[in-house]
Amino acid sequence: MKHRRLLLAAAAALLLAGCSPATSGPAEKNLDDPAKKDIAMQLVSSAENSSLDWKAQYGYIEDIGDGRGWTAGIIGFCSGTGDLLRVVERYTAKRPDNALARFVPALRAVKGTDSHEGLGDAFTAAWRKAAADPALRSAQDAERDSAYFDPAVERAEADGLSALGQFIYYDAYVMHGYADARGTVGFRTIRAHALAEADPPAEGGDEEAYLNAFLDARVEALREEPSHSDTSRVETAQRVFVREGKLQLETPLAWRVYGESYRIES
């Protein structure tokens, strides 16, 4: 109470002197601000596609040997995890006669495996060609937002996290998924481990300390998964932004991931 009375007295003195308290800097923005979201997509693309040009990745498709089958599109939707199926189903709902529709039964059959059964060269060629269709691009955007971006930002906001913290949650959603699956550690478990070590800002904790605890938990999750044992996505990228205090993802941003250097100027 004494501290509060002193603050009130100081404010009153400023008003009597014809002054007003100093104003803060520019308003903070969440990750769903278009400019911040574009930065987030560039950051993810640097790790998923070794490029900042995320809009050029709608037609990307490759088996990266991580046990998830085909990895495709702007955030790496996978045939093994089922989100690639959901993208094609969304696309088919809008464009029933599309060239990917005939692969829906095969995509359903391989869910939960790394199999390419029924998804050979004809499928990958059809995916690359269909990527020129705005309807497929829209389906990818919608799946990204509903399954990854929106829930990650919502959870981060509830934890009191800044745009950087929201991005850190989003990238974990993209790479690990929400729940544990097939011997892999998901976002939910990573967050639980972080909460055991530090309080988030919404509970009075220091954001930098909490984000480092979350990144520590994520590194442990990566080390448990042989196909994702390289931790540079955390250590020489996101951890750097935390250390630099870039809580609003302020540009310029410079980082390294998987041995490559990247920079966003503005």
Backbone as CSV, one residue per row, in Angstrom:
resi,resn,N_x,N_y,N_z,CA_x,CA_y,CA_z,C_x,C_y,C_z
1,MET,0.823,-1.195,0.000,0.000,0.000,0.000,0.861,1.251,0.000
2,LYS,1.958,1.206,0.791,2.836,2.369,0.845,3.386,2.680,-0.532
3,HIS,3.787,1.608,-1.279,4.338,1.807,-2.621,3.283,2.422,-3.538
4,ARG,2.037,1.960,-3.413,0.964,2.479,-4.254,0.713,3.948,-3.951
5,ARG,0.714,4.320,-2.632,0.509,5.729,-2.271,1.598,6.610,-2.836
6,LEU,2.840,6.112,-2.841,3.944,6.899,-3.397,3.753,7.122,-4.891
7,LEU,3.294,6.090,-5.592,3.058,6.224,-7.027,1.960,7.238,-7.308
8,LEU,0.883,7.177,-6.521,-0.213,8.130,-6.702,0.238,9.553,-6.429
9,ALA,1.057,9.707,-5.404,1.560,11.040,-5.076,2.433,11.581,-6.198
10,ALA,3.266,10.725,-6.766,4.143,11.148,-7.864,3.321,11.552,-9.072
11,ALA,2.270,10.793,-9.359,1.421,11.116,-10.503,0.713,12.449,-10.276
12,ALA,0.240,12.677,-9.031,-0.430,13.940,-8.720,0.523,15.113,-8.873
13,ALA,1.775,14.922,-8.446,2.761,15.995,-8.565,3.009,16.342,-10.027
14,LEU,3.064,15.338,-10.864,3.252,15.585,-12.285,2.094,16.378,-12.871
15,LEU,0.867,16.040,-12.465,-0.305,16.740,-12.974,-0.320,18.185,-12.505
16,LEU,0.037,18.407,-11.240,0.087,19.771,-10.716,1.128,20.603,-11.435
17,ALA,2.188,19.951,-11.899,3.243,20.666,-12.600,2.911,20.848,-14.075
18,GLY,1.722,20.413,-14.495,1.337,20.570,-15.888,1.948,19.515,-16.773
19,CYS,2.361,18.390,-16.171,2.997,17.329,-16.940,2.127,16.090,-16.882
20,SER,2.432,15.142,-17.706,1.761,13.841,-17.654,2.818,12.768,-17.619
21,PRO,2.506,11.620,-17.027,3.485,10.543,-16.970,3.952,10.162,-18.364
22,ALA,5.188,9.662,-18.434,5.753,9.263,-19.723,4.914,8.162,-20.334
23,THR,4.721,8.222,-21.635,3.965,7.203,-22.326,4.883,6.081,-22.761
24,SER,4.292,4.904,-22.974,5.076,3.755,-23.404,5.336,3.824,-24.892
25,GLY,6.117,2.895,-25.375,6.449,2.841,-26.795,5.274,2.332,-27.592
26,PRO,5.517,1.903,-28.841,4.453,1.405,-29.695,3.714,0.247,-29.044
27,ALA,2.420,0.178,-29.313,1.616,-0.891,-28.716,2.131,-2.258,-29.137
28,GLU,2.104,-3.178,-28.178,2.531,-4.533,-28.482,1.523,-5.201,-29.398
29,LYS,2.014,-6.081,-30.256,1.146,-6.779,-31.200,1.279,-8.273,-31.007
30,ASN,0.169,-8.961,-31.199,0.183,-10.411,-31.124,0.684,-11.004,-32.427
31,LEU,0.924,-12.296,-32.400,1.473,-12.966,-33.574,0.486,-12.995,-34.731
32,ASP,-0.804,-12.804,-34.458,-1.770,-12.802,-35.543,-1.832,-11.468,-36.280
33,ASP,-1.068,-10.475,-35.836,-0.875,-9.277,-36.646,-0.237,-9.704,-37.967
34,PRO,-0.741,-9.250,-39.117,-0.237,-9.745,-40.409,1.277,-9.681,-40.574
35,ALA,1.895,-8.592,-40.134,3.346,-8.478,-40.284,4.068,-9.483,-39.389
36,LYS,3.576,-9.665,-38.155,4.195,-10.627,-37.242,3.996,-12.058,-37.745
37,LYS,2.803,-12.324,-38.280,2.516,-13.668,-38.781,3.428,-13.999,-39.963
38,ASP,3.690,-13.013,-40.801,4.591,-13.234,-41.930,6.008,-13.543,-41.446
39,ILE,6.458,-12.847,-40.411,7.768,-13.146,-39.826,7.778,-14.575,-39.284
40,ALA,6.697,-14.960,-38.589,6.611,-16.316,-38.048,6.701,-17.350,-39.164
41,MET,6.039,-17.090,-40.271,6.070,-18.029,-41.388,7.457,-18.114,-42.013
42,GLN,8.163,-16.997,-42.079,9.535,-17.019,-42.589,10.444,-17.826,-41.673
43,LEU,10.263,-17.653,-40.373,11.076,-18.397,-39.414,10.835,-19.897,-39.531
44,VAL,9.576,-20.288,-39.626,9.252,-21.710,-39.782,9.808,-22.234,-41.095
45,SER,9.677,-21.453,-42.155,10.151,-21.898,-43.468,11.658,-22.077,-43.494
46,SER,12.378,-21.278,-42.731,13.835,-21.442,-42.699,14.211,-22.816,-42.178
47,ALA,13.422,-23.331,-41.231,13.690,-24.658,-40.665,13.073,-25.774,-41.496
48,GLU,11.878,-25.552,-42.013,11.178,-26.603,-42.749,11.659,-26.722,-44.196
49,ASN,12.048,-25.589,-44.789,12.338,-25.584,-46.223,13.660,-24.933,-46.602
50,SER,14.464,-24.513,-45.615,15.745,-23.843,-45.875,15.564,-22.627,-46.769
51,SER,14.496,-21.891,-46.550,14.186,-20.711,-47.348,13.284,-19.797,-46.537
52,LEU,13.411,-18.482,-46.752,12.497,-17.535,-46.120,11.242,-17.337,-46.960
53,ASP,11.265,-17.798,-48.186,10.142,-17.602,-49.100,9.085,-18.673,-48.846
54,TRP,8.321,-18.500,-47.788,7.364,-19.522,-47.400,6.226,-19.671,-48.406
55,LYS,5.923,-18.609,-49.131,4.836,-18.670,-50.105,5.207,-19.515,-51.326
56,ALA,6.482,-19.837,-51.463,6.913,-20.700,-52.562,6.837,-22.178,-52.184
57,GLN,6.347,-22.487,-50.975,6.394,-23.864,-50.475,5.068,-24.610,-50.569
58,TYR,4.060,-24.014,-51.162,2.775,-24.714,-51.261,2.915,-26.024,-52.035
59,GLY,3.819,-26.076,-52.989,3.990,-27.279,-53.795,5.080,-28.210,-53.317
60,TYR,5.708,-27.874,-52.198,6.782,-28.712,-51.655,6.236,-30.067,-51.225
61,ILE,6.961,-31.136,-51.542,6.616,-32.472,-51.030,7.862,-33.344,-51.060
62,GLU,8.101,-34.032,-49.944,9.325,-34.836,-49.800,9.151,-35.791,-48.619
63,ASP,9.800,-36.942,-48.687,9.904,-37.807,-47.512,11.249,-37.506,-46.867
64,ILE,11.236,-36.892,-45.697,12.480,-36.471,-45.057,13.028,-37.541,-44.111
65,GLY,12.416,-38.724,-44.132,12.930,-39.832,-43.339,12.686,-39.736,-41.854
66,ASP,11.619,-39.048,-41.457,11.334,-38.884,-40.033,10.242,-39.819,-39.539
67,GLY,9.872,-40.793,-40.372,8.851,-41.744,-39.974,7.437,-41.246,-40.124
68,ARG,7.259,-40.097,-40.782,5.935,-39.514,-40.937,5.451,-39.538,-42.393
69,GLY,6.114,-40.313,-43.228,5.700,-40.405,-44.619,6.010,-39.139,-45.395
70,TRP,5.092,-38.760,-46.292,5.295,-37.546,-47.072,5.149,-36.302,-46.200
71,THR,6.054,-35.350,-46.374,5.964,-34.031,-45.750,5.719,-33.034,-46.866
72,ALA,4.698,-32.203,-46.739,4.305,-31.360,-47.865,3.767,-30.009,-47.410
73,GLY,3.891,-29.036,-48.306,3.242,-27.752,-48.103,3.959,-26.790,-47.195
74,ILE,3.238,-25.739,-46.814,3.858,-24.572,-46.195,4.381,-24.792,-44.785
75,ILE,3.877,-25.785,-44.062,4.435,-26.060,-42.728,4.811,-27.519,-42.560
76,GLY,4.783,-28.280,-43.648,5.160,-29.679,-43.550,4.040,-30.569,-43.055
77,PHE,2.891,-30.517,-43.714,1.800,-31.448,-43.413,2.267,-32.856,-43.769
78,CYS,1.894,-33.845,-42.971,2.433,-35.195,-43.165,1.340,-36.225,-43.424
79,SER,1.662,-37.143,-44.331,0.714,-38.232,-44.600,0.577,-39.137,-43.386
80,GLY,1.631,-39.310,-42.615,1.596,-40.201,-41.465,0.825,-39.657,-40.279
81,THR,0.753,-38.335,-40.151,0.068,-37.747,-38.997,-1.376,-37.376,-39.291
82,GLY,-1.746,-37.372,-40.564,-3.131,-37.134,-40.920,-3.469,-35.711,-41.305
83,ASP,-2.563,-34.752,-41.070,-2.918,-33.382,-41.439,-2.831,-33.151,-42.952
84,LEU,-1.994,-33.932,-43.646,-1.981,-33.847,-45.105,-3.321,-34.346,-45.662
85,LEU,-3.857,-35.390,-45.070,-5.190,-35.871,-45.439,-6.224,-34.768,-45.240
86,ARG,-6.167,-34.081,-44.118,-7.153,-33.033,-43.837,-7.056,-31.904,-44.852
87,VAL,-5.840,-31.573,-45.283,-5.681,-30.538,-46.311,-6.383,-30.968,-47.599
88,VAL,-6.127,-32.199,-48.015,-6.727,-32.689,-49.264,-8.243,-32.779,-49.124
89,GLU,-8.738,-33.156,-47.966,-10.191,-33.194,-47.755,-10.790,-31.785,-47.819
90,ARG,-10.100,-30.823,-47.243,-10.565,-29.434,-47.341,-10.611,-28.989,-48.809
91,TYR,-9.564,-29.307,-49.526,-9.469,-28.946,-50.936,-10.592,-29.597,-51.738
92,THR,-10.846,-30.853,-51.456,-11.871,-31.596,-52.184,-13.269,-31.069,-51.875
93,ALA,-13.469,-30.588,-50.673,-14.767,-30.005,-50.322,-15.042,-28.759,-51.159
94,LYS,-13.999,-28.024,-51.488,-14.147,-26.813,-52.302,-14.065,-27.106,-53.795
95,ARG,-13.288,-28.110,-54.159,-13.041,-28.439,-55.567,-13.164,-29.956,-55.735
96,PRO,-14.397,-30.480,-55.780,-14.614,-31.936,-55.773,-13.917,-32.696,-56.893
97,ASP,-13.724,-32.062,-58.035,-13.131,-32.764,-59.174,-11.621,-32.569,-59.276
98,ASN,-10.978,-32.200,-58.169,-9.538,-31.935,-58.215,-8.737,-33.228,-58.392
99,ALA,-7.498,-33.072,-58.843,-6.661,-34.232,-59.171,-6.164,-34.989,-57.949
100,LEU,-6.316,-34.421,-56.755,-5.867,-35.102,-55.541,-6.978,-35.919,-54.887
101,ALA,-8.206,-35.694,-55.289,-9.342,-36.336,-54.628,-9.232,-37.857,-54.658
102,ARG,-8.706,-38.407,-55.733,-8.643,-39.867,-55.841,-7.644,-40.495,-54.875
103,PHE,-6.812,-39.664,-54.258,-5.818,-40.192,-53.318,-6.313,-40.173,-51.870
104,VAL,-7.512,-39.676,-51.632,-8.033,-39.601,-50.269,-8.088,-40.978,-49.599
105,PRO,-8.584,-42.032,-50.273,-8.581,-43.352,-49.617,-7.173,-43.817,-49.226
106,ALA,-6.185,-43.571,-50.083,-4.811,-43.971,-49.759,-4.279,-43.168,-48.586
107,LEU,-4.580,-41.884,-48.538,-4.133,-41.043,-47.428,-4.763,-41.514,-46.113
108,ARG,-5.997,-41.932,-46.166,-6.646,-42.460,-44.963,-5.993,-43.769,-44.527
109,ALA,-5.633,-44.593,-45.511,-5.071,-45.913,-45.205,-3.679,-45.817,-44.582
110,VAL,-2.872,-44.807,-44.949,-1.494,-44.733,-44.450,-1.376,-43.904,-43.177
111,LYS,-2.466,-43.312,-42.727,-2.405,-42.494,-41.508,-1.857,-43.320,-40.353
112,GLY,-0.902,-42.776,-39.650,-0.267,-43.469,-38.540,0.943,-44.290,-38.937
113,THR,1.316,-44.225,-40.228,2.470,-44.976,-40.717,3.337,-44.065,-41.584
114,ASP,4.472,-44.615,-42.040,5.311,-43.865,-42.979,5.175,-44.415,-44.398
115,SER,4.128,-45.195,-44.634,3.935,-45.865,-45.920,3.614,-44.891,-47.049
116,HIS,4.086,-45.253,-48.261,3.748,-44.533,-49.479,2.749,-45.328,-50.321
117,GLU,2.164,-46.345,-49.745,1.256,-47.208,-50.491,0.127,-46.388,-51.126
118,GLY,0.048,-46.458,-52.447,-0.966,-45.700,-53.167,-0.640,-44.235,-53.332
119,LEU,0.534,-43.826,-52.876,0.929,-42.405,-52.912,2.304,-42.262,-53.548
120,GLY,2.437,-42.797,-54.744,3.718,-42.761,-55.451,3.893,-41.506,-56.275
121,ASP,4.566,-41.653,-57.395,4.899,-40.508,-58.240,3.667,-39.767,-58.734
122,ALA,2.589,-40.501,-58.998,1.373,-39.844,-59.480,0.829,-38.870,-58.434
123,PHE,0.939,-39.269,-57.162,0.462,-38.395,-56.087,1.335,-37.153,-55.953
124,THR,2.649,-37.335,-55.900,3.526,-36.174,-55.715,3.430,-35.210,-56.892
125,ALA,3.285,-35.754,-58.101,3.137,-34.888,-59.273,1.824,-34.114,-59.208
126,ALA,0.763,-34.794,-58.786,-0.539,-34.132,-58.676,-0.507,-33.039,-57.609
127,TRP,0.201,-33.299,-56.506,0.320,-32.295,-55.437,1.034,-31.049,-55.956
128,ARG,2.150,-31.249,-56.635,2.916,-30.098,-57.123,2.096,-29.278,-58.124
129,LYS,1.368,-29.961,-58.986,0.558,-29.254,-59.977,-0.605,-28.521,-59.320
130,ALA,-1.251,-29.168,-58.363,-2.413,-28.569,-57.694,-2.028,-27.349,-56.868
131,ALA,-0.762,-27.245,-56.484,-0.318,-26.123,-55.651,-0.496,-24.776,-56.341
132,ALA,-0.665,-24.789,-57.657,-0.919,-23.542,-58.378,-2.365,-23.082,-58.211
133,ASP,-3.231,-23.950,-57.702,-4.648,-23.643,-57.528,-4.845,-22.892,-56.209
134,PRO,-5.408,-21.690,-56.255,-5.655,-20.948,-55.014,-6.478,-21.726,-53.997
135,ALA,-7.319,-22.662,-54.473,-8.142,-23.439,-53.548,-7.297,-24.368,-52.689
136,LEU,-6.237,-24.951,-53.250,-5.347,-25.787,-52.444,-4.532,-24.930,-51.490
137,ARG,-4.110,-23.787,-51.950,-3.373,-22.878,-51.062,-4.246,-22.453,-49.889
138,SER,-5.502,-22.153,-50.183,-6.435,-21.767,-49.134,-6.661,-22.916,-48.152
139,ALA,-6.711,-24.147,-48.671,-6.887,-25.317,-47.793,-5.691,-25.473,-46.867
140,GLN,-4.492,-25.229,-47.383,-3.302,-25.309,-46.537,-3.324,-24.214,-45.467
141,ASP,-3.679,-23.005,-45.868,-3.751,-21.903,-44.904,-4.752,-22.214,-43.797
142,ALA,-5.893,-22.748,-44.188,-6.949,-23.024,-43.213,-6.536,-24.115,-42.231
143,GLU,-5.882,-25.164,-42.733,-5.435,-26.239,-41.848,-4.329,-25.753,-40.917
144,ARG,-3.407,-24.958,-41.456,-2.357,-24.367,-40.607,-2.966,-23.580,-39.465
145,ASP,-3.957,-22.736,-39.779,-4.518,-21.875,-38.758,-5.343,-22.650,-37.734
146,SER,-6.185,-23.560,-38.194,-7.088,-24.244,-37.265,-6.377,-25.262,-36.386
147,ALA,-5.367,-25.936,-36.937,-4.709,-27.017,-36.187,-3.454,-26.567,-35.453
148,TYR,-2.837,-25.476,-35.888,-1.532,-25.100,-35.344,-1.471,-23.646,-34.882
149,PHE,-1.648,-22.720,-35.795,-1.406,-21.317,-35.461,-2.385,-20.799,-34.414
150,ASP,-3.684,-20.937,-34.676,-4.668,-20.364,-33.756,-4.606,-20.977,-32.351
151,PRO,-4.553,-22.309,-32.216,-4.480,-22.856,-30.852,-3.179,-22.506,-30.137
152,ALA,-2.074,-22.406,-30.886,-0.802,-22.043,-30.259,-0.845,-20.613,-29.736
153,VAL,-1.355,-19.698,-30.549,-1.436,-18.296,-30.133,-2.411,-18.136,-28.970
154,GLU,-3.537,-18.829,-29.033,-4.521,-18.756,-27.946,-3.921,-19.244,-26.629
155,ARG,-3.200,-20.380,-26.658,-2.592,-20.915,-25.443,-1.514,-19.960,-24.924
156,ALA,-0.719,-19.397,-25.840,0.344,-18.485,-25.440,-0.218,-17.205,-24.839
157,GLU,-1.278,-16.687,-25.416,-1.908,-15.494,-24.862,-2.416,-15.763,-23.452
158,ALA,-3.020,-16.939,-23.254,-3.515,-17.300,-21.923,-2.375,-17.415,-20.920
159,ASP,-1.193,-17.774,-21.389,-0.014,-17.862,-20.523,0.684,-16.512,-20.362
160,GLY,0.140,-15.477,-21.000,0.694,-14.134,-20.858,1.943,-13.883,-21.688
161,LEU,2.112,-14.620,-22.767,3.342,-14.521,-23.553,3.252,-13.472,-24.656
162,SER,4.399,-12.924,-24.983,4.555,-11.929,-26.031,4.494,-12.594,-27.403
163,ALA,4.698,-11.777,-28.446,4.725,-12.315,-29.811,5.812,-13.380,-29.961
164,LEU,6.965,-13.188,-29.336,8.027,-14.192,-29.408,7.574,-15.488,-28.753
165,GLY,6.993,-15.392,-27.570,6.505,-16.586,-26.897,5.423,-17.286,-27.699
166,GLN,4.568,-16.502,-28.337,3.527,-17.074,-29.184,4.157,-17.824,-30.357
167,PHE,5.216,-17.252,-30.934,5.895,-17.948,-32.025,6.554,-19.235,-31.535
168,ILE,7.185,-19.182,-30.379,7.844,-20.374,-29.831,6.827,-21.501,-29.628
169,TYR,5.642,-21.163,-29.138,4.578,-22.166,-29.015,4.164,-22.677,-30.396
170,TYR,3.971,-21.762,-31.341,3.524,-22.150,-32.681,4.520,-23.088,-33.341
171,ASP,5.801,-22.772,-33.263,6.800,-23.629,-33.900,6.814,-25.016,-33.256
172,ALA,6.592,-25.071,-31.953,6.530,-26.371,-31.279,5.302,-27.160,-31.738
173,TYR,4.179,-26.482,-31.895,2.984,-27.145,-32.437,3.277,-27.732,-33.806
174,VAL,3.931,-26.934,-34.672,4.212,-27.372,-36.042,5.103,-28.606,-36.050
175,MET,6.147,-28.593,-35.251,7.137,-29.662,-35.313,6.731,-30.901,-34.526
176,HIS,6.100,-30.712,-33.376,5.835,-31.830,-32.472,4.370,-32.250,-32.420
177,GLY,3.467,-31.390,-32.916,2.055,-31.658,-32.723,1.639,-31.343,-31.296
178,TYR,0.341,-31.389,-31.038,-0.137,-31.039,-29.706,0.120,-32.153,-28.690
179,ALA,-0.221,-33.363,-29.062,-0.143,-34.484,-28.114,0.999,-35.428,-28.460
180,ASP,1.443,-36.192,-27.475,2.448,-37.231,-27.720,1.881,-38.258,-28.704
181,ALA,2.749,-38.775,-29.573,2.285,-39.766,-30.542,3.447,-40.624,-31.005
182,ARG,3.228,-41.936,-31.040,4.196,-42.874,-31.598,5.605,-42.639,-31.053
183,GLY,5.719,-42.518,-29.756,7.022,-42.374,-29.142,7.617,-40.984,-29.221
184,THR,6.853,-39.998,-29.715,7.343,-38.626,-29.790,6.661,-37.777,-28.722
185,VAL,7.338,-36.737,-28.304,6.819,-35.844,-27.268,6.139,-34.658,-27.927
186,GLY,4.899,-34.398,-27.568,4.140,-33.306,-28.148,4.204,-32.028,-27.332
187,PHE,3.584,-30.978,-27.872,3.561,-29.669,-27.229,3.029,-29.746,-25.805
188,ARG,1.949,-30.477,-25.601,1.319,-30.534,-24.282,2.307,-30.997,-23.218
189,THR,3.096,-32.015,-23.519,4.073,-32.519,-22.554,5.232,-31.543,-22.392
190,ILE,5.679,-30.940,-23.491,6.762,-29.954,-23.406,6.348,-28.809,-22.492
191,ARG,5.136,-28.314,-22.666,4.655,-27.214,-21.828,4.551,-27.652,-20.369
192,ALA,4.069,-28.857,-20.129,3.950,-29.345,-18.754,5.310,-29.389,-18.068
193,HIS,6.330,-29.821,-18.791,7.678,-29.849,-18.222,8.181,-28.434,-17.929
194,ALA,7.860,-27.487,-18.821,8.272,-26.098,-18.595,7.593,-25.529,-17.355
195,LEU,6.298,-25.813,-17.200,5.551,-25.293,-16.056,6.066,-25.856,-14.738
196,ALA,6.680,-27.032,-14.785,7.249,-27.618,-13.572,8.518,-26.889,-13.138
197,GLU,9.101,-26.129,-14.065,10.364,-25.439,-13.789,10.211,-23.933,-13.584
198,ALA,9.180,-23.331,-14.191,9.040,-21.870,-14.119,7.582,-21.482,-14.311
199,ASP,7.197,-20.359,-13.707,5.842,-19.845,-13.877,5.775,-18.969,-15.120
200,PRO,4.701,-19.073,-15.894,4.531,-18.177,-17.027,4.138,-16.784,-16.538
201,PRO,4.234,-15.769,-17.390,3.876,-14.411,-16.971,2.458,-14.290,-16.420
202,ALA,1.521,-15.061,-16.948,0.143,-14.989,-16.469,0.025,-15.398,-15.007
203,GLU,1.026,-16.111,-14.496,1.033,-16.522,-13.093,2.108,-15.785,-12.301
204,GLY,2.559,-14.656,-12.846,3.516,-13.821,-12.143,4.966,-14.120,-12.423
205,GLY,5.233,-15.036,-13.347,6.616,-15.399,-13.647,7.291,-14.458,-14.625
206,ASP,8.589,-14.585,-14.711,9.382,-13.805,-15.657,9.332,-14.489,-17.022
207,GLU,9.019,-13.722,-18.061,8.830,-14.348,-19.367,10.108,-14.981,-19.897
208,GLU,11.225,-14.311,-19.770,12.469,-14.873,-20.279,12.797,-16.197,-19.583
209,ALA,12.624,-16.238,-18.270,12.907,-17.470,-17.524,11.964,-18.590,-17.970
210,TYR,10.694,-18.250,-18.156,9.740,-19.269,-18.567,10.035,-19.776,-19.984
211,LEU,10.338,-18.864,-20.902,10.626,-19.288,-22.274,11.868,-20.165,-22.326
212,ASN,12.863,-19.839,-21.530,14.051,-20.699,-21.494,13.716,-22.082,-20.939
213,ALA,12.827,-22.137,-19.956,12.402,-23.435,-19.418,11.652,-24.223,-20.497
214,PHE,10.818,-23.535,-21.275,10.090,-24.205,-22.353,11.064,-24.716,-23.417
215,LEU,12.036,-23.889,-23.772,13.012,-24.305,-24.781,13.887,-25.448,-24.266
216,ASP,14.217,-25.432,-22.972,14.955,-26.561,-22.387,14.158,-27.854,-22.554
217,ALA,12.859,-27.787,-22.267,12.007,-28.968,-22.387,11.900,-29.408,-23.835
218,ARG,11.897,-28.443,-24.739,11.808,-28.799,-26.154,13.091,-29.458,-26.641
219,VAL,14.233,-28.981,-26.178,15.507,-29.611,-26.540,15.510,-31.069,-26.094
220,GLU,15.026,-31.325,-24.882,14.965,-32.707,-24.409,14.055,-33.553,-25.297
221,ALA,12.942,-32.963,-25.739,12.041,-33.688,-26.636,12.718,-33.996,-27.965
222,LEU,13.485,-33.045,-28.469,14.192,-33.265,-29.732,15.220,-34.375,-29.603
223,ARG,15.897,-34.402,-28.485,16.943,-35.409,-28.290,16.376,-36.820,-28.150
224,GLU,15.098,-36.918,-27.827,14.453,-38.222,-27.722,13.987,-38.740,-29.074
225,GLU,14.052,-37.872,-30.097,13.560,-38.249,-31.416,14.730,-38.219,-32.395
226,PRO,15.286,-39.365,-32.765,16.498,-39.416,-33.594,16.426,-38.592,-34.879
227,SER,15.269,-38.568,-35.523,15.159,-37.846,-36.794,15.186,-36.338,-36.608
228,HIS,15.022,-35.867,-35.352,15.033,-34.435,-35.089,16.052,-34.086,-34.007
229,SER,17.176,-34.786,-33.987,18.148,-34.607,-32.913,18.919,-33.297,-33.002
230,ASP,18.921,-32.651,-34.166,19.579,-31.350,-34.319,18.747,-30.304,-33.575
231,THR,19.355,-29.640,-32.603,18.622,-28.690,-31.769,18.831,-27.234,-32.180
232,SER,19.432,-26.998,-33.354,19.717,-25.615,-33.748,18.445,-24.804,-33.957
233,ARG,17.344,-25.458,-34.274,16.062,-24.754,-34.432,15.699,-24.005,-33.146
234,VAL,16.200,-24.516,-32.031,16.001,-23.874,-30.733,17.216,-23.052,-30.335
235,GLU,18.378,-23.701,-30.308,19.549,-23.099,-29.665,20.155,-21.914,-30.420
236,THR,20.163,-21.955,-31.741,20.781,-20.856,-32.489,19.748,-20.033,-33.240
237,ALA,18.498,-20.182,-32.827,17.425,-19.377,-33.406,16.574,-18.804,-32.274
238,GLN,15.612,-19.570,-31.772,14.682,-19.041,-30.781,15.372,-18.618,-29.488
239,ARG,16.344,-19.399,-29.040,17.055,-19.046,-27.811,17.805,-17.715,-27.994
240,VAL,18.280,-17.480,-29.192,18.980,-16.219,-29.490,18.024,-15.044,-29.334
241,PHE,16.804,-15.176,-29.835,15.834,-14.091,-29.735,15.460,-13.811,-28.282
242,VAL,15.353,-14.863,-27.468,15.068,-14.676,-26.046,16.216,-13.922,-25.381
243,ARG,17.438,-14.352,-25.671,18.608,-13.723,-25.074,18.725,-12.253,-25.481
244,GLU,18.346,-11.948,-26.703,18.427,-10.569,-27.202,17.235,-9.717,-26.762
245,GLY,16.270,-10.326,-26.093,15.112,-9.576,-25.629,14.163,-9.170,-26.740
246,LYS,14.132,-9.938,-27.824,13.268,-9.603,-28.975,11.849,-10.150,-28.731
247,LEU,11.243,-9.693,-27.642,9.956,-10.252,-27.233,8.827,-9.920,-28.202
248,GLN,9.009,-8.887,-29.013,8.012,-8.551,-30.020,8.481,-8.951,-31.423
249,LEU,9.483,-9.840,-31.477,10.076,-10.245,-32.763,10.516,-9.018,-33.552
250,GLU,11.134,-8.091,-32.839,11.601,-6.867,-33.482,12.695,-7.187,-34.492
251,THR,12.580,-6.609,-35.659,13.623,-6.758,-36.668,14.687,-5.683,-36.460
252,PRO,15.922,-5.953,-36.905,16.336,-7.146,-37.648,16.451,-8.378,-36.746
253,LEU,16.204,-9.529,-37.356,16.368,-10.814,-36.689,17.414,-11.611,-37.456
254,ALA,18.383,-12.148,-36.746,19.424,-12.963,-37.378,19.539,-14.275,-36.613
255,TRP,19.613,-15.379,-37.335,19.677,-16.689,-36.683,20.303,-17.712,-37.612
256,ARG,20.598,-18.871,-37.032,21.111,-20.011,-37.790,20.258,-21.226,-37.479
257,VAL,20.003,-22.039,-38.480,19.275,-23.276,-38.274,19.777,-24.312,-39.260
258,TYR,20.102,-25.491,-38.747,20.626,-26.586,-39.557,21.834,-26.152,-40.400
259,GLY,22.672,-25.299,-39.800,23.910,-24.899,-40.448,23.802,-23.728,-41.397
260,GLU,22.601,-23.212,-41.640,22.414,-22.096,-42.562,22.088,-20.816,-41.784
261,SER,22.563,-19.688,-42.304,22.312,-18.397,-41.667,21.179,-17.652,-42.371
262,TYR,20.358,-16.949,-41.588,19.223,-16.215,-42.131,19.118,-14.859,-41.435
263,ARG,18.446,-13.949,-42.115,18.263,-12.613,-41.552,17.002,-11.995,-42.124
264,ILE,16.193,-11.382,-41.261,15.031,-10.600,-41.682,15.320,-9.156,-41.289
265,GLU,15.344,-8.284,-42.243,15.679,-6.892,-41.974,14.471,-6.098,-41.466
266,SER,13.319,-6.324,-42.082,12.129,-5.561,-41.667,10.875,-6.307,-42.071
